[in-house]
Amino acid sequence: MYFTLDEIVRWLGLTVFEIWVNLISILAFTVVFALKYDPTADIYSNNWWMIFFPLFAGDAFNAYFCVIVFIRMQLEAAIKLAMLRMCWSATFLSMTFTFKLLLYKKLLGQIHLDYSEVFAPVFILLQLIAVRACQQN
C-alpha cells in the first residue's frame, strides 16, 4: 500500500513545494556524493562542504518559503494557524538542519560523537511525526 500525496502532506506538515525542494536537494546530494567516491572523477575528493551544499541550500529555500507563507497567513488574518504552521516548520527545519550539520562535522572529524548522537534529531523528528500522524482524523 502506497501513501497518497494528501496523506504525506498531512502527516509531515509540509507543502508539496517543500517536499519537492527536499527531494531535489537529496537527489543532488546523492549525485555529488557518488562523484566523491568515483575513482575516475577527482572533483570532490576532500571537499565535504561542496557535497553537503545541496542539502543546506534546500533547507535555506524551505526556510525562506516558510517565512513567506507565514507572512501571507498573517496578512490573511489566520494568526493562530500561521503560528502553528510556523512552529511546526521551524521544528522540522531545525531538526533536519541539526542532523545535517552534525553529520557534516562528524565526517570532517571536527566533533567526536557517536552516530546515535548524530542521528538524535532524526529520532526526535520521527517521534513528532508519529504523534502528528496519530492526531489526524
N, CA, C and O atoms as a GROMACS GRO file, in nm:
protein
  548
    1MET      N    1   0.084  -0.117   0.000
    1MET     CA    2   0.000   0.000   0.000
    1MET      C    3   0.089   0.124   0.000
    1MET      O    4   0.178   0.138   0.084
    2TYR      N    5   0.064   0.213  -0.092
    2TYR     CA    6   0.137   0.338  -0.100
    2TYR      C    7   0.056   0.449  -0.036
    2TYR      O    8  -0.068   0.447  -0.038
    3PHE      N    9   0.127   0.545   0.021
    3PHE     CA   10   0.059   0.661   0.077
    3PHE      C   11   0.024   0.758  -0.034
    3PHE      O   12   0.099   0.772  -0.131
    4THR      N   13  -0.088   0.823  -0.020
    4THR     CA   14  -0.124   0.926  -0.117
    4THR      C   15  -0.052   1.055  -0.082
    4THR      O   16   0.001   1.070   0.028
    5LEU      N   17  -0.049   1.146  -0.176
    5LEU     CA   18   0.018   1.273  -0.153
    5LEU      C   19  -0.052   1.353  -0.043
    5LEU      O   20   0.013   1.424   0.034
    6ASP      N   21  -0.183   1.343  -0.037
    6ASP     CA   22  -0.258   1.413   0.069
    6ASP      C   23  -0.219   1.361   0.207
    6ASP      O   24  -0.204   1.440   0.301
    7GLU      N   25  -0.204   1.230   0.220
    7GLU     CA   26  -0.164   1.173   0.350
    7GLU      C   27  -0.023   1.217   0.388
    7GLU      O   28   0.002   1.249   0.504
    8ILE      N   29   0.067   1.218   0.293
    8ILE     CA   30   0.204   1.260   0.321
    8ILE      C   31   0.208   1.406   0.364
    8ILE      O   32   0.279   1.443   0.457
    9VAL      N   33   0.132   1.490   0.295
    9VAL     CA   34   0.127   1.632   0.328
    9VAL      C   35   0.070   1.652   0.468
    9VAL      O   36   0.122   1.732   0.545
   10ARG      N   37  -0.036   1.579   0.502
   10ARG     CA   38  -0.097   1.592   0.635
   10ARG      C   39  -0.004   1.542   0.744
   10ARG      O   40   0.010   1.607   0.848
   11TRP      N   41   0.061   1.427   0.723
   11TRP     CA   42   0.145   1.369   0.827
   11TRP      C   43   0.274   1.445   0.848
   11TRP      O   44   0.316   1.465   0.962
   12LEU      N   45   0.337   1.489   0.742
   12LEU     CA   46   0.464   1.561   0.756
   12LEU      C   47   0.444   1.707   0.789
   12LEU      O   48   0.533   1.771   0.844
   13GLY      N   49   0.328   1.762   0.755
   13GLY     CA   50   0.304   1.903   0.780
   13GLY      C   51   0.380   1.992   0.685
   13GLY      O   52   0.405   2.109   0.715
   14LEU      N   53   0.417   1.939   0.571
   14LEU     CA   54   0.489   2.014   0.469
   14LEU      C   55   0.399   2.033   0.348
   14LEU      O   56   0.306   1.956   0.325
   15THR      N   57   0.428   2.136   0.271
   15THR     CA   58   0.356   2.154   0.146
   15THR      C   59   0.423   2.071   0.038
   15THR      O   60   0.532   2.018   0.057
   16VAL      N   61   0.356   2.059  -0.075
   16VAL     CA   62   0.412   1.982  -0.186
   16VAL      C   63   0.541   2.048  -0.235
   16VAL      O   64   0.636   1.978  -0.271
   17PHE      N   65   0.545   2.181  -0.236
   17PHE     CA   66   0.666   2.251  -0.277
   17PHE      C   67   0.784   2.218  -0.186
   17PHE      O   68   0.894   2.193  -0.234
   18GLU      N   69   0.761   2.217  -0.056
   18GLU     CA   70   0.869   2.184   0.039
   18GLU      C   71   0.917   2.041   0.020
   18GLU      O   72   1.036   2.014   0.030
   19ILE      N   73   0.825   1.950  -0.006
   19ILE     CA   74   0.863   1.811  -0.030
   19ILE      C   75   0.949   1.801  -0.155
   19ILE      O   76   1.049   1.730  -0.157
   20TRP      N   77   0.910   1.873  -0.262
   20TRP     CA   78   0.988   1.871  -0.385
   20TRP      C   79   1.126   1.932  -0.366
   20TRP      O   80   1.224   1.880  -0.419
   21VAL      N   81   1.136   2.040  -0.291
   21VAL     CA   82   1.267   2.100  -0.264
   21VAL      C   83   1.355   2.001  -0.189
   21VAL      O   84   1.473   1.987  -0.220
   22ASN      N   85   1.299   1.932  -0.090
   22ASN     CA   86   1.376   1.832  -0.017
   22ASN      C   87   1.420   1.718  -0.107
   22ASN      O   88   1.534   1.673  -0.100
   23LEU      N   89   1.330   1.670  -0.192
   23LEU     CA   90   1.366   1.559  -0.281
   23LEU      C   91   1.472   1.599  -0.382
   23LEU      O   92   1.562   1.520  -0.412
   24ILE      N   93   1.463   1.720  -0.436
   24ILE     CA   94   1.564   1.765  -0.532
   24ILE      C   95   1.699   1.784  -0.464
   24ILE      O   96   1.802   1.750  -0.522
   25SER      N   97   1.700   1.838  -0.343
   25SER     CA   98   1.828   1.855  -0.273
   25SER      C   99   1.889   1.721  -0.236
   25SER      O  100   2.011   1.705  -0.240
   26ILE      N  101   1.806   1.624  -0.199
   26ILE     CA  102   1.859   1.490  -0.168
   26ILE      C  103   1.912   1.423  -0.294
   26ILE      O  104   2.014   1.354  -0.289
   27LEU      N  105   1.844   1.442  -0.408
   27LEU     CA  106   1.894   1.387  -0.534
   27LEU      C  107   2.028   1.448  -0.573
   27LEU      O  108   2.120   1.377  -0.612
   28ALA      N  109   2.039   1.581  -0.562
   28ALA     CA  110   2.166   1.647  -0.594
   28ALA      C  111   2.277   1.602  -0.499
   28ALA      O  112   2.390   1.579  -0.542
   29PHE      N  113   2.245   1.589  -0.370
   29PHE     CA  114   2.343   1.540  -0.272
   29PHE      C  115   2.389   1.399  -0.308
   29PHE      O  116   2.508   1.369  -0.300
   30THR      N  117   2.296   1.314  -0.348
   30THR     CA  118   2.331   1.176  -0.382
   30THR      C  119   2.424   1.171  -0.503
   30THR      O  120   2.519   1.093  -0.505
   31VAL      N  121   2.397   1.252  -0.603
   31VAL     CA  122   2.482   1.254  -0.723
   31VAL      C  123   2.622   1.303  -0.688
   31VAL      O  124   2.721   1.242  -0.729
   32VAL      N  125   2.631   1.412  -0.612
   32VAL     CA  126   2.762   1.466  -0.576
   32VAL      C  127   2.836   1.371  -0.483
   32VAL      O  128   2.958   1.357  -0.492
   33PHE      N  129   2.764   1.305  -0.394
   33PHE     CA  130   2.825   1.209  -0.303
   33PHE      C  131   2.881   1.089  -0.380
   33PHE      O  132   2.987   1.038  -0.347
   34ALA      N  133   2.809   1.046  -0.483
   34ALA     CA  134   2.858   0.936  -0.566
   34ALA      C  135   2.983   0.977  -0.643
   34ALA      O  136   3.073   0.896  -0.664
   35LEU      N  137   2.988   1.104  -0.685
   35LEU     CA  138   3.107   1.152  -0.755
   35LEU      C  139   3.230   1.156  -0.664
   35LEU      O  140   3.343   1.144  -0.711
   36LYS      N  141   3.206   1.172  -0.534
   36LYS     CA  142   3.318   1.174  -0.440
   36LYS      C  143   3.392   1.041  -0.440
   36LYS      O  144   3.514   1.038  -0.431
   37TYR      N  145   3.319   0.933  -0.450
   37TYR     CA  146   3.380   0.801  -0.443
   37TYR      C  147   3.402   0.737  -0.580
   37TYR      O  148   3.435   0.619  -0.589
   38ASP      N  149   3.385   0.816  -0.686
   38ASP     CA  150   3.417   0.768  -0.820
   38ASP      C  151   3.568   0.783  -0.842
   38ASP      O  152   3.621   0.894  -0.834
   39PRO      N  153   3.638   0.673  -0.869
   39PRO     CA  154   3.784   0.683  -0.882
   39PRO      C  155   3.828   0.763  -1.004
   39PRO      O  156   3.940   0.815  -1.005
   40THR      N  157   3.744   0.774  -1.107
   40THR     CA  158   3.785   0.848  -1.226
   40THR      C  159   3.759   0.997  -1.212
   40THR      O  160   3.828   1.077  -1.276
   41ALA      N  161   3.662   1.038  -1.129
   41ALA     CA  162   3.632   1.181  -1.109
   41ALA      C  163   3.694   1.226  -0.978
   41ALA      O  164   3.648   1.187  -0.871
   42ASP      N  165   3.798   1.306  -0.987
   42ASP     CA  166   3.868   1.352  -0.867
   42ASP      C  167   3.824   1.494  -0.830
   42ASP      O  168   3.903   1.573  -0.779
   43ILE      N  169   3.697   1.524  -0.855
   43ILE     CA  170   3.649   1.660  -0.836
   43ILE      C  171   3.628   1.691  -0.688
   43ILE      O  172   3.677   1.792  -0.638
   44TYR      N  173   3.557   1.605  -0.618
   44TYR     CA  174   3.516   1.633  -0.480
   44TYR      C  175   3.586   1.541  -0.381
   44TYR      O  176   3.522   1.493  -0.288
   45SER      N  177   3.713   1.517  -0.397
   45SER     CA  178   3.779   1.415  -0.317
   45SER      C  179   3.784   1.450  -0.169
   45SER      O  180   3.763   1.362  -0.085
   46ASN      N  181   3.812   1.575  -0.134
   46ASN     CA  182   3.825   1.609   0.008
   46ASN      C  183   3.735   1.723   0.052
   46ASN      O  184   3.751   1.774   0.163
   47ASN      N  185   3.644   1.765  -0.030
   47ASN     CA  186   3.563   1.882   0.000
   47ASN      C  187   3.422   1.841   0.040
   47ASN      O  188   3.333   1.828  -0.044
   48TRP      N  189   3.401   1.821   0.171
   48TRP     CA  190   3.270   1.781   0.220
   48TRP      C  191   3.169   1.895   0.209
   48TRP      O  192   3.049   1.871   0.198
   49TRP      N  193   3.217   2.020   0.213
   49TRP     CA  194   3.125   2.133   0.205
   49TRP      C  195   3.050   2.132   0.072
   49TRP      O  196   2.929   2.155   0.069
   50MET      N  197   3.120   2.107  -0.038
   50MET     CA  198   3.056   2.104  -0.168
   50MET      C  199   2.957   1.986  -0.180
   50MET      O  200   2.860   1.994  -0.254
   51ILE      N  201   2.982   1.880  -0.107
   51ILE     CA  202   2.893   1.764  -0.111
   51ILE      C  203   2.765   1.794  -0.033
   51ILE      O  204   2.656   1.757  -0.077
   52PHE      N  205   2.776   1.860   0.081
   52PHE     CA  206   2.660   1.888   0.164
   52PHE      C  207   2.589   2.017   0.124
   52PHE      O  208   2.482   2.047   0.177
   53PHE      N  209   2.646   2.094   0.032
   53PHE     CA  210   2.586   2.221  -0.007
   53PHE      C  211   2.442   2.207  -0.058
   53PHE      O  212   2.359   2.290  -0.021
   54PRO      N  213   2.407   2.107  -0.142
   54PRO     CA  214   2.267   2.097  -0.187
   54PRO      C  215   2.168   2.078  -0.071
   54PRO      O  216   2.056   2.130  -0.076
   55LEU      N  217   2.208   2.005   0.032
   55LEU     CA  218   2.119   1.985   0.147
   55LEU      C  219   2.098   2.115   0.224
   55LEU      O  220   1.986   2.148   0.262
   56PHE      N  221   2.207   2.190   0.247
   56PHE     CA  222   2.194   2.316   0.319
   56PHE      C  223   2.119   2.419   0.235
   56PHE      O  224   2.043   2.499   0.290
   57ALA      N  225   2.139   2.418   0.104
   57ALA     CA  226   2.066   2.510   0.016
   57ALA      C  227   1.916   2.477   0.017
   57ALA      O  228   1.833   2.567   0.016
   58GLY      N  229   1.882   2.347   0.018
   58GLY     CA  230   1.742   2.308   0.027
   58GLY      C  231   1.678   2.355   0.156
   58GLY      O  232   1.563   2.399   0.156
   59ASP      N  233   1.751   2.346   0.267
   59ASP     CA  234   1.699   2.397   0.394
   59ASP      C  235   1.679   2.548   0.389
   59ASP      O  236   1.581   2.599   0.443
   60ALA      N  237   1.771   2.619   0.325
   60ALA     CA  238   1.758   2.765   0.314
   60ALA      C  239   1.636   2.802   0.229
   60ALA      O  240   1.562   2.894   0.265
   61PHE      N  241   1.614   2.732   0.118
   61PHE     CA  242   1.497   2.759   0.035
   61PHE      C  243   1.368   2.729   0.111
   61PHE      O  244   1.272   2.804   0.101
   62ASN      N  245   1.367   2.620   0.185
   62ASN     CA  246   1.247   2.586   0.263
   62ASN      C  247   1.221   2.688   0.373
   62ASN      O  248   1.106   2.724   0.397
   63ALA      N  249   1.325   2.735   0.439
   63ALA     CA  250   1.308   2.837   0.543
   63ALA      C  251   1.254   2.966   0.484
   63ALA      O  252   1.166   3.030   0.542
   64TYR      N  253   1.306   3.005   0.370
   64TYR     CA  254   1.259   3.125   0.301
   64TYR      C  255   1.111   3.110   0.262
   64TYR      O  256   1.032   3.202   0.280
   65PHE      N  257   1.075   2.995   0.210
   65PHE     CA  258   0.936   2.968   0.171
   65PHE      C  259   0.845   2.972   0.294
   65PHE      O  260   0.735   3.026   0.287
   66CYS      N  261   0.889   2.915   0.405
   66CYS     CA  262   0.807   2.915   0.526
   66CYS      C  263   0.784   3.055   0.580
   66CYS      O  264   0.676   3.086   0.630
   67VAL      N  265   0.885   3.141   0.570
   67VAL     CA  266   0.868   3.279   0.614
   67VAL      C  267   0.767   3.350   0.525
   67VAL      O  268   0.683   3.426   0.574
   68ILE      N  269   0.774   3.327   0.395
   68ILE     CA  270   0.677   3.388   0.303
   68ILE      C  271   0.535   3.341   0.333
   68ILE      O  272   0.442   3.421   0.336
   69VAL      N  273   0.518   3.211   0.356
   69VAL     CA  274   0.386   3.157   0.389
   69VAL      C  275   0.337   3.214   0.522
   69VAL      O  276   0.219   3.246   0.535
   70PHE      N  277   0.425   3.228   0.619
   70PHE     CA  278   0.388   3.284   0.749
   70PHE      C  279   0.338   3.428   0.733
   70PHE      O  280   0.236   3.466   0.791
   71ILE      N  281   0.410   3.508   0.656
   71ILE     CA  282   0.370   3.648   0.636
   71ILE      C  283   0.236   3.655   0.563
   71ILE      O  284   0.150   3.736   0.599
   72ARG      N  285   0.218   3.572   0.463
   72ARG     CA  286   0.091   3.574   0.388
   72ARG      C  287  -0.026   3.530   0.476
   72ARG      O  288  -0.135   3.586   0.467
   73MET      N  289  -0.004   3.430   0.562
   73MET     CA  290  -0.111   3.386   0.651
   73MET      C  291  -0.142   3.494   0.755
   73MET      O  292  -0.257   3.510   0.795
   74GLN      N  293  -0.041   3.567   0.798
   74GLN     CA  294  -0.065   3.678   0.891
   74GLN      C  295  -0.149   3.787   0.824
   74GLN      O  296  -0.238   3.844   0.886
   75LEU      N  297  -0.120   3.815   0.698
   75LEU     CA  298  -0.195   3.918   0.626
   75LEU      C  299  -0.339   3.876   0.600
   75LEU      O  300  -0.427   3.961   0.587
   76GLU      N  301  -0.364   3.746   0.593
   76GLU     CA  302  -0.500   3.696   0.572
   76GLU      C  303  -0.574   3.678   0.704
   76GLU      O  304  -0.685   3.625   0.705
   77ALA      N  305  -0.515   3.720   0.815
   77ALA     CA  306  -0.574   3.717   0.948
   77ALA      C  307  -0.595   3.576   1.001
   77ALA      O  308  -0.686   3.552   1.081
   78ALA      N  309  -0.513   3.482   0.958
   78ALA     CA  310  -0.516   3.347   1.013
   78ALA      C  311  -0.399   3.333   1.110
   78ALA      O  312  -0.308   3.253   1.088
   79ILE      N  313  -0.402   3.411   1.215
   79ILE     CA  314  -0.286   3.425   1.303
   79ILE      C  315  -0.258   3.296   1.380
   79ILE      O  316  -0.142   3.254   1.389
   80LYS      N  317  -0.361   3.233   1.434
   80LYS     CA  318  -0.338   3.110   1.511
   80LYS      C  319  -0.285   2.998   1.420
   80LYS      O  320  -0.191   2.929   1.457
   81LEU      N  321  -0.343   2.982   1.304
   81LEU     CA  322  -0.297   2.881   1.210
   81LEU      C  323  -0.156   2.912   1.161
   81LEU      O  324  -0.076   2.821   1.140
   82ALA      N  325  -0.127   3.040   1.141
   82ALA     CA  326   0.007   3.081   1.098
   82ALA      C  327   0.111   3.048   1.204
   82ALA      O  328   0.221   3.001   1.171
   83MET      N  329   0.077   3.071   1.329
   83MET     CA  330   0.172   3.042   1.437
   83MET      C  331   0.194   2.891   1.450
   83MET      O  332   0.308   2.847   1.470
   84LEU      N  333   0.087   2.811   1.439
   84LEU     CA  334   0.103   2.666   1.448
   84LEU      C  335   0.188   2.612   1.334
   84LEU      O  336   0.275   2.527   1.354
   85ARG      N  337   0.162   2.663   1.214
   85ARG     CA  338   0.240   2.617   1.099
   85ARG      C  339   0.385   2.659   1.111
   85ARG      O  340   0.475   2.582   1.078
   86MET      N  341   0.410   2.781   1.158
   86MET     CA  342   0.547   2.829   1.173
   86MET      C  343   0.621   2.750   1.280
   86MET      O  344   0.740   2.720   1.264
   87CYS      N  345   0.554   2.716   1.388
   87CYS     CA  346   0.619   2.636   1.493
   87CYS      C  347   0.656   2.498   1.440
   87CYS      O  348   0.766   2.449   1.466
   88TRP      N  349   0.565   2.434   1.366
   88TRP     CA  350   0.594   2.302   1.312
   88TRP      C  351   0.706   2.310   1.207
   88TRP      O  352   0.796   2.226   1.206
   89SER      N  353   0.699   2.409   1.120
   89SER     CA  354   0.801   2.423   1.017
   89SER      C  355   0.937   2.453   1.078
   89SER      O  356   1.038   2.400   1.033
   90ALA      N  357   0.940   2.537   1.179
   90ALA     CA  358   1.067   2.568   1.245
   90ALA      C  359   1.124   2.446   1.314
   90ALA      O  360   1.245   2.424   1.311
   91THR      N  361   1.038   2.366   1.376
   91THR     CA  362   1.085   2.243   1.440
   91THR      C  363   1.140   2.146   1.336
   91THR      O  364   1.248   2.089   1.355
   92PHE      N  365   1.067   2.127   1.228
   92PHE     CA  366   1.109   2.035   1.123
   92PHE      C  367   1.242   2.080   1.062
   92PHE      O  368   1.334   2.000   1.046
   93LEU      N  369   1.251   2.207   1.029
   93LEU     CA  370   1.373   2.258   0.967
   93LEU      C  371   1.491   2.255   1.063
   93LEU      O  372   1.602   2.222   1.022
   94SER      N  373   1.469   2.290   1.189
   94SER     CA  374   1.580   2.289   1.284
   94SER      C  375   1.631   2.148   1.311
   94SER      O  376   1.751   2.127   1.324
   95MET      N  377   1.541   2.051   1.319
   95MET     CA  378   1.584   1.913   1.341
   95MET      C  379   1.662   1.858   1.220
   95MET      O  380   1.766   1.794   1.237
   96THR      N  381   1.611   1.882   1.100
   96THR     CA  382   1.682   1.832   0.983
   96THR      C  383   1.814   1.904   0.963
   96THR      O  384   1.914   1.842   0.926
   97PHE      N  385   1.817   2.036   0.987
   97PHE     CA  386   1.942   2.110   0.973
   97PHE      C  387   2.044   2.066   1.077
   97PHE      O  388   2.162   2.051   1.045
   98THR      N  389   2.000   2.043   1.201
   98THR     CA  390   2.092   1.998   1.305
   98THR      C  391   2.151   1.863   1.271
   98THR      O  392   2.270   1.840   1.291
   99PHE      N  393   2.069   1.772   1.219
   99PHE     CA  394   2.120   1.641   1.177
   99PHE      C  395   2.224   1.655   1.068
   99PHE      O  396   2.331   1.593   1.075
  100LYS      N  397   2.195   1.735   0.966
  100LYS     CA  398   2.289   1.751   0.855
  100LYS      C  399   2.418   1.816   0.901
  100LYS      O  400   2.526   1.777   0.856
  101LEU      N  401   2.408   1.914   0.989
  101LEU     CA  402   2.527   1.982   1.039
  101LEU      C  403   2.612   1.887   1.125
  101LEU      O  404   2.734   1.884   1.112
  102LEU      N  405   2.547   1.810   1.212
  102LEU     CA  406   2.622   1.714   1.294
  102LEU      C  407   2.689   1.607   1.208
  102LEU      O  408   2.802   1.567   1.235
  103LEU      N  409   2.619   1.560   1.106
  103LEU     CA  410   2.679   1.461   1.017
  103LEU      C  411   2.796   1.520   0.940
  103LEU      O  412   2.898   1.454   0.923
  104TYR      N  413   2.781   1.642   0.893
  104TYR     CA  414   2.889   1.712   0.822
  104TYR      C  415   3.013   1.725   0.911
  104TYR      O  416   3.124   1.694   0.868
  105LYS      N  417   2.993   1.770   1.035
  105LYS     CA  418   3.106   1.787   1.127
  105LYS      C  419   3.166   1.653   1.168
  105LYS      O  420   3.286   1.644   1.190
  106LYS      N  421   3.082   1.550   1.180
  106LYS     CA  422   3.134   1.416   1.213
  106LYS      C  423   3.222   1.364   1.100
  106LYS      O  424   3.328   1.308   1.126
  107LEU      N  425   3.180   1.382   0.976
  107LEU     CA  426   3.259   1.335   0.863
  107LEU      C  427   3.388   1.415   0.846
  107LEU      O  428   3.487   1.362   0.796
  108LEU      N  429   3.388   1.543   0.886
  108LEU     CA  430   3.510   1.623   0.883
  108LEU      C  431   3.604   1.588   0.996
  108LEU      O  432   3.724   1.616   0.989
  109GLY      N  433   3.551   1.526   1.102
  109GLY     CA  434   3.633   1.493   1.218
  109GLY      C  435   3.643   1.606   1.318
  109GLY      O  436   3.729   1.604   1.406
  110GLN      N  437   3.556   1.706   1.308
  110GLN     CA  438   3.560   1.819   1.400
  110GLN      C  439   3.495   1.789   1.534
  110GLN      O  440   3.531   1.850   1.635
  111ILE      N  441   3.402   1.696   1.538
  111ILE     CA  442   3.338   1.655   1.663
  111ILE      C  443   3.352   1.505   1.676
  111ILE      O  444   3.360   1.432   1.577
  112HIS      N  445   3.355   1.460   1.798
  112HIS     CA  446   3.370   1.316   1.823
  112HIS      C  447   3.245   1.264   1.894
  112HIS      O  448   3.246   1.239   2.014
  113LEU      N  449   3.140   1.250   1.818
  113LEU     CA  450   3.014   1.197   1.868
  113LEU      C  451   2.990   1.060   1.807
  113LEU      O  452   3.040   1.030   1.699
  114ASP      N  453   2.913   0.978   1.877
  114ASP     CA  454   2.869   0.852   1.818
  114ASP      C  455   2.762   0.883   1.714
  114ASP      O  456   2.701   0.990   1.715
  115TYR      N  457   2.740   0.788   1.626
  115TYR     CA  458   2.638   0.810   1.524
  115TYR      C  459   2.498   0.812   1.584
  115TYR      O  460   2.407   0.872   1.528
  116SER      N  461   2.479   0.747   1.697
  116SER     CA  462   2.348   0.755   1.763
  116SER      C  463   2.320   0.897   1.812
  116SER      O  464   2.205   0.940   1.815
  117GLU      N  465   2.425   0.969   1.851
  117GLU     CA  466   2.408   1.108   1.891
  117GLU      C  467   2.387   1.199   1.770
  117GLU      O  468   2.314   1.298   1.778
  118VAL      N  469   2.450   1.166   1.660
  118VAL     CA  470   2.433   1.244   1.537
  118VAL      C  471   2.290   1.228   1.486
  118VAL      O  472   2.230   1.324   1.437
  119PHE      N  473   2.235   1.107   1.496
  119PHE     CA  474   2.101   1.079   1.446
  119PHE      C  475   1.991   1.115   1.546
  119PHE      O  476   1.873   1.094   1.517
  120ALA      N  477   2.024   1.167   1.661
  120ALA     CA  478   1.924   1.201   1.763
  120ALA      C  479   1.817   1.299   1.712
  120ALA      O  480   1.700   1.279   1.741
  121PRO      N  481   1.853   1.404   1.636
  121PRO     CA  482   1.746   1.492   1.584
  121PRO      C  483   1.649   1.419   1.491
  121PRO      O  484   1.530   1.452   1.488
  122VAL      N  485   1.698   1.322   1.415
  122VAL     CA  486   1.609   1.245   1.327
  122VAL      C  487   1.513   1.161   1.410
  122VAL      O  488   1.395   1.150   1.377
  123PHE      N  489   1.564   1.101   1.518
  123PHE     CA  490   1.479   1.019   1.605
  123PHE      C  491   1.370   1.105   1.670
  123PHE      O  492   1.255   1.063   1.679
  124ILE      N  493   1.408   1.224   1.715
  124ILE     CA  494   1.309   1.315   1.775
  124ILE      C  495   1.205   1.356   1.672
  124ILE      O  496   1.086   1.359   1.702
  125LEU      N  497   1.249   1.386   1.551
  125LEU     CA  498   1.157   1.425   1.445
  125LEU      C  499   1.062   1.311   1.409
  125LEU      O  500   0.944   1.334   1.385
  126LEU      N  501   1.112   1.190   1.404
  126LEU     CA  502   1.026   1.075   1.375
  126LEU      C  503   0.920   1.056   1.483
  126LEU      O  504   0.806   1.019   1.453
  127GLN      N  505   0.956   1.079   1.609
  127GLN     CA  506   0.858   1.070   1.716
  127GLN      C  507   0.752   1.179   1.703
  127GLN      O  508   0.633   1.154   1.725
  128LEU      N  509   0.793   1.299   1.668
  128LEU     CA  510   0.697   1.407   1.650
  128LEU      C  511   0.604   1.380   1.532
  128LEU      O  512   0.485   1.410   1.539
  129ILE      N  513   0.657   1.323   1.425
  129ILE     CA  514   0.573   1.288   1.310
  129ILE      C  515   0.475   1.178   1.348
  129ILE      O  516   0.360   1.180   1.303
  130ALA      N  517   0.519   1.081   1.429
  130ALA     CA  518   0.429   0.975   1.473
  130ALA      C  519   0.314   1.031   1.557
  130ALA      O  520   0.199   0.991   1.541
  131VAL      N  521   0.345   1.124   1.646
  131VAL     CA  522   0.241   1.186   1.727
  131VAL      C  523   0.146   1.265   1.638
  131VAL      O  524   0.025   1.261   1.656
  132ARG      N  525   0.202   1.336   1.541
  132ARG     CA  526   0.119   1.415   1.449
  132ARG      C  527   0.030   1.325   1.366
  132ARG      O  528  -0.086   1.360   1.341
  133ALA      N  529   0.081   1.210   1.323
  133ALA     CA  530   0.002   1.116   1.241
  133ALA      C  531  -0.112   1.056   1.324
  133ALA      O  532  -0.221   1.031   1.271
  134CYS      N  533  -0.088   1.034   1.452
  134CYS     CA  534  -0.193   0.976   1.535
  134CYS      C  535  -0.304   1.078   1.566
  134CYS      O  536  -0.416   1.038   1.597
  135GLN      N  537  -0.274   1.206   1.556
  135GLN     CA  538  -0.374   1.308   1.584
  135GLN      C  539  -0.461   1.339   1.463
  135GLN      O  540  -0.560   1.410   1.476
  136GLN      N  541  -0.425   1.288   1.347
  136GLN     CA  542  -0.503   1.315   1.225
  136GLN      C  543  -0.633   1.236   1.226
  136GLN      O  544  -0.642   1.129   1.287
  137ASN      N  545  -0.730   1.290   1.159
  137ASN     CA  546  -0.862   1.223   1.150
  137ASN      C  547  -0.855   1.105   1.057
  137ASN      O  548  -0.956   1.036   1.038
   0.00000   0.00000   0.00000
